[in-house]
């Protein structure tokens, strides 16, 4: 489909832009709302869609967007109308498109209003990102409502053209390149998060769930032969860091132990989080939103996947590693690929993976040059695909 056709599909009417309702039930604090907030802003600011974002926890959104008043009922930020999604949901007229993020279960009153609308809205269940093979067969499948004249379509983000793609703003790569080329921009960023890091240290951003493997990793970094600077936002990793250091920490604190320097960062907004990923040598990420942004950063990454009962997340983790190591462009060489896989599985405390030890970490550090090259190749090839927002909007328009 040509860019001209895409622009026409997304073109709002001169007098009244199309309205899209996005519903987000915050489960993972930042992954769910991070995806929804990026999608809402991109629909509004790149495609001219009027967006209402319904969120049940505005406090989570406020942490990644400081302009949000977590006590408000309705507010407008970055071109998006944000509404509190309370248990006593107030009646609202549905828009032309309704996005149910991650199967969050729409209010029954809203579903009834959707059924009464003529024509009914295009109803999308925006599902979780996965590299598993079955996703291709399920992407855009319809699911008729059992009692109402409504159809819900499953829309799966993914890593191939046969899926919904990944969220990516039009100017993302241009902004990354401009930041990396600007000493003034980098200096301003570092001063905003506590000052420039040591020039000779391996820079690591640490965003993860609570993880027993972290204690081993901190000890290895502290006892290693080369300096490490770990930039840790205030998240679930803080108790383990405090236990390792034997003291309490707060945002802005800097602590040192052997070769390790730990900087506790305040929770930053999404634009500054992107800059953090661009600036570091290695990014530990979790969930979905930071996982995708780390791939656009073109830097080596270690993914802490959201754990599910009975190890149900393991096939999803393996599928990504298979795809990442042997997917687009040049295949990652066998040795760094094996090291990346072993460290990722150990970091995720996978059954049989064993603990992280100094030898495994050193093998990973030795592989970083090849992993950097591969991360750039991976990002370049992903960038050739159409972004999720554009694909989603085109699909919705095709169903009107």
C-alpha positions in Angstrom: 0.0 0.0 0.0 1.5 3.4 -1.0 2.1 6.2 1.4 -0.5 8.3 -0.4 -3.2 5.6 0.1 -2.2 5.3 3.8 -2.5 9.0 4.3 -6.0 9.0 2.8 -7.1 6.1 5.0 -5.9 8.0 8.1 -7.3 11.4 6.9 -9.9 12.8 9.3 -12.9 14.7 7.8 -12.4 18.5 7.6 -15.1 19.2 10.2 -14.9 16.3 12.6 -12.0 13.9 13.2 -12.7 10.3 13.8 -12.9 9.4 17.5 -11.1 6.4 19.0 -11.7 5.1 22.6 -8.8 3.3 24.2 -9.4 1.4 27.4 -6.4 0.5 29.7 -6.6 -1.5 32.9 -3.2 -1.1 34.6 -1.9 -4.4 35.7 1.9 -4.2 35.3 2.2 -0.6 36.4 4.0 0.7 33.3 3.9 -1.8 30.5 0.2 -1.6 29.8 -0.2 2.1 30.2 3.1 2.8 28.5 1.9 1.1 25.3 -1.5 2.8 25.5 -0.1 6.2 26.1 2.3 6.0 23.1 -0.4 4.7 20.9 -2.9 7.4 22.0 -0.4 10.2 21.3 0.6 8.8 17.9 -3.0 8.4 16.8 -3.7 12.0 17.8 -0.6 13.7 16.7 0.4 11.8 13.6 -2.9 10.7 12.2 -5.3 13.4 13.4 -7.6 11.1 15.3 -9.5 12.4 18.3 -8.5 10.0 21.2 -10.1 9.3 24.5 -7.9 7.3 26.8 -9.8 5.6 29.7 -7.4 4.6 32.5 -8.3 3.0 35.8 -5.0 4.2 37.5 -4.0 7.7 36.6 -1.2 7.5 39.2 0.7 5.0 37.0 0.2 7.3 33.9 1.4 10.3 35.9 4.8 8.6 36.6 5.6 8.4 32.8 3.8 11.7 32.0 4.4 14.3 34.7 1.7 16.6 33.2 -1.0 14.1 34.3 -3.0 15.1 37.4 -3.8 11.8 39.0 -6.7 13.3 40.9 -8.5 14.6 37.9 -11.5 13.0 36.2 -11.0 14.4 32.8 -8.0 16.2 31.4 -6.3 16.9 28.1 -2.5 16.3 27.6 -0.4 16.0 24.5 -3.5 16.1 22.2 -5.2 13.3 24.1 -8.3 13.4 26.2 -7.6 11.3 29.3 -10.5 10.0 31.4 -10.6 8.2 34.7 -12.1 4.7 34.3 -14.0 4.3 37.6 -16.0 1.2 38.7 -19.2 3.3 38.4 -18.6 4.0 34.7 -20.4 7.0 33.3 -22.3 6.7 30.1 -20.4 7.8 27.0 -21.0 7.7 23.3 -18.5 5.3 21.7 -16.2 6.5 18.9 -15.8 5.0 15.5 -12.9 2.8 16.8 -12.7 1.1 20.2 -9.5 -0.4 21.4 -9.6 -2.8 24.4 -6.0 -3.0 25.4 -4.8 -6.5 26.5 -8.3 -8.0 26.9 -9.1 -5.5 29.7 -12.9 -6.1 29.6 -14.9 -3.1 28.6 -17.7 -1.7 30.8 -21.0 -3.5 30.0 -22.8 -0.1 29.6 -20.2 0.9 27.0 -20.5 -2.4 25.1 -24.3 -1.9 25.0 -23.8 1.7 23.7 -21.4 0.2 21.0 -24.2 -2.2 19.9 -26.6 0.7 19.6 -24.3 2.8 17.5 -24.9 2.9 13.7 -22.6 1.8 12.2 -21.2 -0.1 15.2 -17.6 0.8 16.1 -14.6 -1.2 14.9 -13.7 -3.1 18.1 -10.1 -4.1 18.6 -8.5 -6.3 21.2 -4.9 -5.1 21.1 -3.1 -8.1 22.4 0.3 -8.7 23.9 3.5 -8.7 21.8 4.9 -12.1 21.0 7.2 -13.7 18.5 5.5 -17.1 18.7 4.5 -18.7 15.4 0.8 -19.0 16.2 0.4 -15.2 16.4 0.4 -14.9 12.6 -2.6 -17.2 12.3 -4.6 -15.3 15.0 -3.8 -11.8 13.9 -7.0 -9.9 12.8 -9.2 -12.9 13.5 -12.9 -11.8 14.2 -14.7 -12.8 17.3 -18.5 -12.2 17.1 -20.2 -11.2 20.4 -22.4 -14.0 21.6 -25.5 -11.8 22.1 -25.0 -8.5 20.4 -24.4 -7.4 16.8 -20.7 -6.7 17.4 -17.5 -8.2 16.2 -14.2 -7.9 18.1 -10.9 -8.3 16.1 -7.7 -9.6 17.6 -4.7 -7.4 16.7 -1.3 -8.8 17.6 1.9 -6.7 17.7 4.8 -8.7 16.3 8.1 -8.8 14.5 7.1 -9.7 11.0 5.0 -8.1 8.2 2.3 -10.7 8.8 1.6 -9.3 12.3 0.6 -5.8 13.6 4.2 -4.6 13.9 5.7 -2.5 16.7 4.9 1.0 17.9 7.2 3.5 16.4 6.8 7.2 15.8 7.6 8.6 12.4 10.5 10.7 13.7 11.9 8.3 16.3 15.1 7.4 14.5 15.7 11.0 13.5 15.4 12.1 17.2 17.7 9.3 18.3 20.4 10.3 15.7 20.0 14.0 16.6 20.5 13.2 20.3 23.6 11.1 19.7 25.1 13.8 17.6 24.5 16.6 20.1 26.9 17.0 23.0 24.7 19.8 24.3 21.6 17.5 24.2 23.4 14.7 26.0 24.9 17.0 28.6 21.5 18.5 29.3 20.0 15.0 29.7 22.7 13.8 32.1 22.5 16.9 34.3 18.7 16.3 34.5 19.2 12.9 35.9 22.1 13.6 38.4 25.1 14.5 36.3 27.4 12.8 33.7 28.4 9.2 34.4 32.1 8.0 34.7 33.7 8.2 31.3 35.4 4.7 31.5 32.5 2.7 33.0 30.2 0.3 31.3 26.8 2.1 31.4 23.8 -0.1 32.2 20.2 0.9 32.7 18.3 -1.5 35.0 14.6 -1.7 34.7 13.3 -5.1 35.9 10.8 -6.9 38.1 11.9 -8.1 41.5 14.5 -10.7 40.7 16.6 -13.0 42.9 19.3 -13.1 40.2 20.0 -9.4 40.8 22.1 -10.0 44.0 24.5 -12.3 42.1 24.8 -9.7 39.3 25.5 -6.8 41.7 28.2 -8.8 43.4 29.8 -9.7 40.1 29.8 -6.1 39.0 31.3 -4.9 42.3 34.1 -7.5 42.3 34.9 -7.3 38.6 38.0 -5.9 36.9 36.3 -3.1 35.0 34.0 -0.3 36.3 30.3 -0.5 35.9 27.8 2.3 36.3 24.2 1.0 36.9 21.4 3.5 36.4 18.4 2.2 38.3 15.0 3.9 38.2 12.9 3.6 41.4 11.2 0.3 40.6 10.9 -3.2 42.1 14.7 -3.7 42.0 15.2 -1.2 44.8 14.8 -3.6 47.7 17.5 -5.9 46.3 19.9 -3.0 45.7 19.3 -1.8 49.2 19.9 -5.2 50.7 23.1 -5.6 48.7 24.4 -2.2 49.9 23.0 -2.5 53.4 21.4 0.9 53.4 18.2 2.7 52.3 18.2 4.7 49.1 16.1 7.3 47.4 16.0 9.0 44.1 19.2 11.0 43.4 21.4 8.8 45.6 24.8 7.5 44.4 26.3 4.5 46.0 29.6 2.7 45.4 30.8 -0.8 46.1 34.1 -1.9 44.6 34.0 -1.4 40.8 30.2 -0.7 40.9 28.6 2.6 41.0 24.8 2.6 41.4 22.7 5.7 40.6 19.1 5.7 41.8 17.2 7.7 39.2 13.9 9.4 39.7 11.2 7.9 37.5 11.5 9.8 34.2 8.9 10.5 31.5 8.9 8.5 28.3 11.0 10.9 26.2 13.8 10.9 28.8 13.5 7.1 29.2 14.2 6.9 25.4 17.3 9.1 25.9 18.5 6.8 28.7 18.2 3.8 26.5 20.1 5.6 23.7 22.9 6.5 26.1 23.6 3.2 27.7 25.9 0.3 26.6 23.4 -2.3 27.8 19.7 -2.0 28.7 17.9 -4.3 31.1 14.2 -4.0 30.3 11.0 -5.6 31.4 7.4 -6.2 30.3 6.5 -4.8 26.8 6.8 -1.0 26.5 10.5 -0.7 27.6 11.2 -4.0 25.7 10.1 -2.4 22.4 11.8 0.9 23.1 15.1 -0.9 23.8 15.0 -2.5 20.4 14.6 0.9 18.7 17.5 2.1 20.8 19.8 -0.2 18.7 21.7 -1.3 21.8 22.2 -4.8 23.4 19.4 -5.7 25.8 18.4 -8.2 28.4 14.6 -8.8 28.7 13.0 -9.6 32.0 9.7 -11.1 30.8 6.6 -10.9 32.9 6.5 -14.3 34.7 3.3 -16.4 34.5 2.2 -19.4 36.6 3.6 -22.8 35.6 6.3 -21.2 33.5 3.8 -20.3 30.8 5.9 -17.4 29.7 8.9 -19.5 28.7 7.7 -20.3 25.1 7.3 -16.6 24.5 10.8 -15.9 25.8 12.3 -18.7 23.7 10.5 -17.5 20.6 11.9 -14.0 20.9 15.4 -15.3 21.4 15.1 -17.6 18.4 13.9 -14.7 16.3 16.3 -12.2 17.6 19.4 -14.4 17.2 18.4 -15.8 13.8 16.0 -13.3 12.3 16.4 -10.3 10.1 19.7 -9.4 8.3 22.8 -11.2 9.4 22.4 -14.1 11.8 24.0 -13.5 15.1 27.1 -15.7 15.4 26.7 -18.9 17.4 29.0 -18.0 20.3 27.4 -14.6 21.2 24.0 -16.0 20.5 24.5 -18.8 23.0 25.9 -16.4 25.6 23.0 -14.1 25.2 20.5 -16.9 25.5 22.2 -18.4 28.6 22.4 -15.0 30.4 18.8 -14.2 29.5 17.5 -17.5 30.8 19.6 -17.1 34.0 18.3 -13.5 34.4 14.7 -14.8 34.1 15.4 -17.6 36.6 14.4 -20.2 34.1 14.2 -23.8 35.3 17.6 -25.5 34.7 19.3 -22.3 33.7 21.5 -22.0 36.8 22.7 -18.8 38.5 24.5 -16.0 36.9 28.2 -16.3 37.7 31.4 -14.3 36.9 32.4 -16.5 34.0 29.0 -16.1 32.2 29.0 -12.4 32.7 32.6 -12.1 31.3 31.6 -14.1 28.3 28.7 -11.7 27.8 30.9 -8.6 28.1 33.4 -10.1 25.6 30.4 -10.6 23.2 29.2 -7.0 23.5 30.9 -5.7 20.4 29.1 -8.3 18.2 25.9 -7.8 20.1 26.1 -4.0 19.4 26.5 -4.7 15.7 23.6 -7.1 15.7 21.4 -4.7 17.7 21.9 -2.1 15.0 21.2 -4.5 12.2 18.0 -5.7 14.0 16.8 -2.2 14.5 17.5 -1.2 10.9 15.6 -4.2 9.5 12.6 -3.7 11.9 12.4 -0.1 10.8 11.7 -1.2 7.2 8.3 -2.6 8.4 5.2 -0.5 8.8 4.6 0.7 12.4 1.8 -0.7 14.6 -0.2 2.5 14.8 -0.4 2.9 11.0 -1.3 -0.8 10.5 -4.0 -0.6 13.2 -5.6 2.5 11.8 -5.6 1.1 8.2 -7.2 -2.1 9.4 -9.9 -0.2 11.4 -10.7 2.0 8.3 -11.0 -1.1 6.2 -13.8 -2.4 8.5 -15.9 0.8 8.5 
